[in-house]
């Protein structure tokens, strides 16, 4: 039972590196949906992720549609400064995928229009347009873990989560593999766990 984080076309290398480090620290799979605004070999991405990249369960999807083929809509919770509902109302489940838009465009309007009941925002009473992406992911991910009773990376006892998953990836040299359009890079486990 674990949450997942997905970033739609992230643009700023240090944000993605910091989010990767967060995912390594919380044992959370990270899904990157291309096109990216950088390469994963970019010095700034690697630097922000420090030496934790080999501990990130990283999945790279070539586009939104391939991501949607791998992950069912029922698992997705969308987070945007333009959503109406408070993130603390999100129905976090053991296999939820926390989806965030990119730093320039935010969450695509089509998603906000199509799934308003699954879209949430972080309240900002101050006069700012939005939070830094890595900060927003941290806030939401830790709230989800708290709601699920996961402390110190240990989930509470109970039945496994319900819902589909992309299943195990084929593993090749270095843990690389593909499944439903997602390319797995780095260590870790499959998104089905």
C-alpha positions as CSV (number, residue, x, y, z in Angstrom):
1,X,0.0,0.0,0.0
2,X,1.6,3.2,-1.1
3,X,0.8,6.6,-2.6
4,X,2.3,7.6,-6.0
5,X,3.3,11.1,-7.2
6,X,2.9,12.1,-10.9
7,X,4.2,15.3,-12.5
8,X,2.7,16.4,-15.8
9,X,5.5,17.7,-18.1
10,X,7.7,19.3,-15.3
11,X,9.9,22.1,-16.5
12,X,12.3,23.2,-13.8
13,X,15.1,20.7,-13.0
14,X,15.7,21.5,-9.3
15,X,12.0,21.1,-8.6
16,X,11.9,17.6,-10.1
17,X,15.2,16.7,-8.3
18,X,13.8,17.8,-4.9
19,X,10.6,15.9,-5.5
20,X,12.6,12.8,-6.4
21,X,14.5,13.1,-3.1
22,X,11.1,13.5,-1.3
23,X,9.9,10.3,-3.0
24,X,13.1,8.5,-2.0
25,X,12.6,9.6,1.6
26,X,9.0,8.5,1.7
27,X,9.4,5.3,-0.4
28,X,6.9,6.8,-2.9
29,X,7.0,5.9,-6.7
30,X,7.4,8.9,-8.9
31,X,5.8,9.2,-12.4
32,X,7.2,11.8,-14.9
33,X,5.0,12.5,-17.9
34,X,6.9,13.7,-20.9
35,X,7.8,15.9,-22.5
36,X,10.1,17.1,-19.8
37,X,11.7,20.6,-19.8
38,X,15.1,18.9,-19.2
39,X,16.8,15.6,-19.4
40,X,17.1,13.3,-16.4
41,X,20.9,13.6,-16.8
42,X,20.7,17.3,-16.4
43,X,23.2,18.4,-13.8
44,X,20.6,20.5,-11.8
45,X,18.2,17.6,-11.6
46,X,20.9,15.2,-10.4
47,X,22.2,17.8,-7.9
48,X,18.8,18.5,-6.3
49,X,18.2,14.8,-6.0
50,X,21.6,14.3,-4.5
51,X,22.7,10.7,-4.4
52,X,19.2,9.3,-3.9
53,X,18.2,8.8,-7.5
54,X,19.0,5.1,-7.3
55,X,16.5,4.8,-4.5
56,X,13.6,6.4,-6.5
57,X,11.0,4.1,-8.0
58,X,10.9,6.2,-11.2
59,X,8.5,5.7,-14.1
60,X,8.7,7.8,-17.2
61,X,5.6,8.0,-19.5
62,X,6.1,9.3,-23.0
63,X,2.8,11.3,-22.8
64,X,-0.4,11.9,-20.9
65,X,-2.3,9.2,-22.9
66,X,0.3,6.5,-22.1
67,X,0.1,7.5,-18.4
68,X,-3.7,7.2,-18.5
69,X,-3.3,3.7,-20.1
70,X,-1.2,2.7,-17.1
71,X,-3.1,4.3,-14.3
72,X,-6.9,4.3,-13.9
73,X,-8.8,7.6,-13.3
74,X,-10.2,6.2,-10.1
75,X,-6.7,6.3,-8.5
76,X,-5.9,9.9,-9.5
77,X,-6.3,12.9,-7.3
78,X,-5.4,16.2,-9.0
79,X,-3.9,19.2,-7.2
80,X,-4.0,22.7,-8.6
81,X,-4.1,26.3,-7.3
82,X,-7.2,26.6,-9.6
83,X,-9.3,23.8,-8.0
84,X,-12.1,24.6,-5.6
85,X,-11.9,21.9,-2.9
86,X,-9.4,21.9,0.0
87,X,-6.7,19.2,-0.3
88,X,-7.6,18.0,3.2
89,X,-10.9,16.8,1.7
90,X,-9.1,14.5,-0.8
91,X,-10.1,10.9,-0.4
92,X,-6.6,9.5,0.0
93,X,-6.4,5.7,-0.5
94,X,-3.5,3.3,-0.3
95,X,-3.0,3.3,-4.1
96,X,-3.9,7.0,-4.9
97,X,-1.8,8.8,-7.5
98,X,-1.2,12.4,-6.6
99,X,-1.1,14.3,-9.9
100,X,0.4,17.8,-10.3
101,X,0.7,20.1,-13.3
102,X,3.9,21.8,-14.3
103,X,5.4,25.0,-13.1
104,X,4.5,27.1,-16.1
105,X,1.0,26.0,-17.0
106,X,-0.3,24.3,-13.9
107,X,-2.9,21.6,-14.2
108,X,-4.4,21.4,-17.7
109,X,-7.8,23.1,-17.8
110,X,-9.3,20.0,-19.4
111,X,-8.6,17.9,-16.3
112,X,-10.0,20.6,-14.0
113,X,-13.2,20.7,-16.1
114,X,-13.6,17.0,-16.6
115,X,-12.8,15.9,-13.0
116,X,-13.8,18.7,-10.6
117,X,-14.8,16.3,-7.9
118,X,-11.2,14.9,-7.9
119,X,-9.4,18.3,-8.0
120,X,-8.0,19.9,-4.9
121,X,-6.1,23.0,-3.9
122,X,-3.8,24.1,-1.0
123,X,-5.3,27.1,0.6
124,X,-3.2,30.2,0.4
125,X,-4.6,33.2,2.4
126,X,-1.6,35.3,1.4
127,X,-1.4,37.2,-1.8
128,X,0.5,34.7,-3.9
129,X,-0.6,33.0,-7.1
130,X,0.8,29.6,-6.3
131,X,3.3,27.6,-4.3
132,X,6.6,26.1,-5.6
133,X,5.8,22.7,-7.1
134,X,8.2,20.8,-4.8
135,X,6.6,22.5,-1.7
136,X,3.1,21.7,-2.9
137,X,4.0,18.0,-3.5
138,X,5.5,17.8,0.0
139,X,2.4,19.3,1.7
140,X,0.0,17.0,-0.2
141,X,2.2,13.8,0.1
142,X,2.7,14.1,3.8
143,X,-1.0,14.8,4.3
144,X,-1.9,11.7,2.4
145,X,0.6,9.6,4.4
146,X,-0.9,11.1,7.6
147,X,-4.4,10.3,6.5
148,X,-3.4,6.7,5.7
149,X,-1.7,6.3,9.1
150,X,1.7,5.7,7.5
151,X,4.4,6.8,10.0
152,X,8.1,6.1,9.6
153,X,7.2,4.5,6.2
154,X,5.2,1.7,7.9
155,X,1.6,1.4,6.8
156,X,-1.0,0.1,9.3
157,X,-2.0,-3.5,9.2
158,X,-4.9,-4.3,6.9
159,X,-6.0,-5.6,3.5
160,X,-4.2,-4.5,0.3
161,X,-5.6,-1.5,-1.6
162,X,-8.4,-2.0,-4.1
163,X,-8.0,-0.9,-7.7
164,X,-6.0,-1.6,-10.8
165,X,-2.3,-0.9,-11.3
166,X,0.0,-1.2,-14.2
167,X,1.4,-4.4,-12.7
168,X,5.0,-5.4,-12.4
169,X,7.5,-4.0,-14.9
170,X,9.8,-6.3,-16.9
171,X,13.2,-5.9,-15.2
172,X,16.3,-5.8,-17.2
173,X,19.8,-4.7,-16.4
174,X,19.7,-2.0,-13.7
175,X,16.0,-2.5,-13.0
176,X,14.9,-0.9,-16.3
177,X,11.7,-2.1,-17.9
178,X,8.5,-1.0,-19.5
179,X,4.8,-1.6,-18.9
180,X,1.9,0.1,-20.7
181,X,4.0,2.9,-22.1
182,X,5.8,3.7,-18.8
183,X,9.5,3.2,-18.7
184,X,11.0,2.3,-15.4
185,X,14.3,3.9,-14.4
186,X,16.1,3.4,-11.1
187,X,15.6,1.0,-8.3
188,X,12.6,0.2,-6.3
189,X,9.4,-1.8,-6.9
190,X,6.6,-1.8,-9.4
191,X,3.6,0.6,-9.1
192,X,1.3,-2.2,-8.2
193,X,2.7,-2.4,-4.7
